[in-house]
Amino acid sequence: MEITLEMFLIVCPLVFLAGLVDSIAGGGGLISLPAYLFAGVPLHFSIGTNKLSSAIGTTISTYRYCKNKFVDWKVAIPSVVLALIGSTIGANLALMVDEKVMKYILIVILPIIAVYVMRGKSMKKDTGGNLLSRNKVYLIACLASFFVGAYDGFYGPGTGSFLILIFTGLARMNIKVASGNTKLVNLASNIAALATFLINGKILFSLGITAAVFSVAGHYVGSGLVMKNGHKVVKPIILLVLAILFIKVISE
């Protein structure tokens, strides 16, 4: 399909904002995917191209967590494998569903995601107490990685928020370890979905790679900001973007 200058002008600033938001409070995908849809990119191409830019940004942040040893590898390795499987299944399901049907699905998914992510508990407190047995942690982490990975392959936004809520709330992981494992699982699901959309020719490389540069810049700037009320600032932005997309989908 033809890529226009207007697409770059719409997508790149919003993807930068998504990176900024993601580095402060998570949920950047709730802005980056709608950015492609706002620009008039067909839904399947939007999901595939968003996977390209988000995978590059996630790789950088994942590296930082691994370097600082914020990963429980014994839990992470099986979680990553199941996330790869789940995401591949989800991406193939997305490609099988007609774009018009996908938009009807969005009408249902968008409000649910908005409510769930916006009402998510703050992740600033350590959840060191009330620890579970290792077997239960494995089970919860692996099941979450498979099903959330499948969702990530099918659609995507909110994946990181869902994972970290489950890892800290149900698996009772330490917040730093939960964040590191979330990044690894998210990266795995991104790569699996990216490969699926790539094989099926649903990626706009020039737009995706350019957007990735803006995503990395957003993450870099956001991580350097000291924002005590970061969550209060970004949540209204995410809600506004979701509301606009919801109206756009219904109007079409």
N, C-alpha and C positions, 0 to 999 in steps of 0.2 A: 504494500500500500504506500501511497505518497505521504512523505513526512514534510510538514510545512514549518516555516519559521514561527508561526503562531503557536504551534505545539510546544516548541522549545521555550517560548516566552511564558507559557502557562505552567508547564511541567517543572522546569528547573527551579524557579523561586519556591514553589510549593514543596518540592522534594527537599530543598534546603531547609524549609520550615519544619518538615517532617523529621529530618535528622536532628534539628535543634530540639524539638519536642521529645523525640525518642531518647536523647541523651539525658534529658532532665527528668522525665516522668514515664517514659515508655509510651507505646501506642502510636508510634510514628507512621505505621502502616495504615492507620485510620485516615491519614492525610495523603500519603504518597500514592496509593491506588486510586482514590478519587481524583487526584491531580491528572492522571492519564485519561480518565473518563471525562473530566471537564474539558480536556483538550480535544475531545472527539475521537480518541483512539478506541477502536472496537474492544469489547469486553475481554475476549480471549487474549488479544494482543496486549491489552492493559495489564492483565494478570501476569503474562509471561515476561513483558518488559520490566514490570515492577520487580519481579523476582531477580532479574539481572542486576538492577541498581541496588536493591536491598541486600542481595547476597554479598556484593562487594563491600558495602558498608558494615554488614554484620561480621565479615571476616576480620576486619580491623579491630572491632571491639572484642571479638572472641579471642583474638591473639593476646590482647591486653589482660584478659581474665586468666588465660592459661599461663601467661608469663608470671603473673602474680600468685599463681597456685591457688586460685579460687575455684577449683574443679575437683569433684569427687569422681575420679576416673572409674572406680569399680561400678558406680551407678551410671556414669555417663556413657560408657561404651555400649552396654545393651540398649540404653535409651536412644542413642544415636542410630543404632541399627534399626530399631523399631520405628523411629521417626522417618528414616529413609524409606522404609516399606510403606508406612502410612501415607506419606506425602506423595509417593509415586501413584498409589491407588487414588488418592484425592485428585491429583492433577489429571489423571486419565478420565476420571468421572466428570471433571469440569469440561474437558474437551468433548465428551460425549453428549453433554447437555447443550441444547440449542441456546444461542445468545439471548433470545427473547424470554425463554424459560428461566435462564440465569438471572435476568433482571427482575422477574417476579420473585425469585428466591431472595434477591437482595432486599426487596421491600419487607420481607420477614426478618432477614438476618440483621440488617442495619440497626433497627431499634434495640434488638436484643444485645448486640455488641456494645452499643452506646451505654445502655443501662448497666451491663455487667462490668465494663471497664471503668466507668465513671464512679461506680459504687464500690470498687475494689478497695480493700483495706490498705492503708499506708504500709509500705515495705521498709520503713526506716528502722523499725524495732527488731531486735534479734529474737529469734524464736527458739532459743537454745533449750528451754525447758520442755518437759513433757515429750521426751524423745521416744521414737518408735523403734521397734526392732529392725535390724538391717533388712530382714526378709520383707517386712511391710514397706519399708522405704523403696526397695527394689521394685516391688509389685506396683505401688502407686506411681512411681516415676516412669516405669516402662509402659503401663497402661495409658498414662497421660501423654507420653511421648508419641505413642501410636495414634491415638484418637485426635489429639491436637495437631499432630503432624499431618494427618489426613485432612483436617480442616484447613491447614496452611496450604496444602497442595491444591485444594479445591477453591479457596478464596484468599485467606491469609491475614487480613488486618486484625490486630489484637492477639496474635499468637503468643508473643512474648509475655504479654500481660496475663493471659490464661495460664501459661506454664509457671510463671513465678508465683502466682496466687496458689496454684495447686502444690508446688514444691514447698512453699513456706507454710501454707495453711493445712494441707493434708499430710504431706510427707514430713513436716516439721523440720525442714532443713534450715541451717544457718543462712541468713540472708545473702551473705557473700558467696557461699557455695551454691545456693539456689540460683543466684544471678549468673554465675559462671556456667553451671549446667544448662540453664535456660538458653544462654547464648550458643552453646555447642549444639543443643538439640534444634534450636531455631535455624542455625547455619546448615545443619544436615537436611532439614526439611526444605529449606530454600534451594539447596543444591539439587536435591532429588526432583523437585518441581521444575526447577530451571532446566534440567536435562530433558524432562518430558516435553516441556513447551518448545525447547530448542529442536528436538527431533521432529516435532510437528510443525516447525516453521512459524511459531507464534511470538517471535521476538523482534523488535525494532532496535537493531544494535546501535545505530548512531544516536538515537534518542536515549536509549537505556544507559549507554556508557557515559554520555554527557551528564545525564541526571545523576549517575553514580558519583561523579566528581562533586556535584552540589550536595549530595547526601553526606559524603565524607566531610565536606566543609562544614555542614550543619552540625554533625556530630562533634567536630573539633571545637567549633565555637561554643556549642552548648555545654560541653564538658569543662570548658574553662570559665563558665559563668558561675557566680556565686548567687544563687537565687533561693532565699529562704522560703518563699511562697511559690516555688516553681509549679507545684501541682495545681494551685489555684489559678495560675496564669494560663497553663496549657489546656486544662480541661474545657474551658469555654471555647477555645479555638477548635478543639477536636469536635465538640458538639456542634459548632457552627458549620464546620465542613461536612459532617455527617447529615445535618439537616438540609444543607444545599443539595447534596448528592441525592438524598431521599426525595426531595421535591423534583429534581431533574429526572430521576428514574420514573416516578409516577407520571410526570408530564409526557414522557415518551411512550 
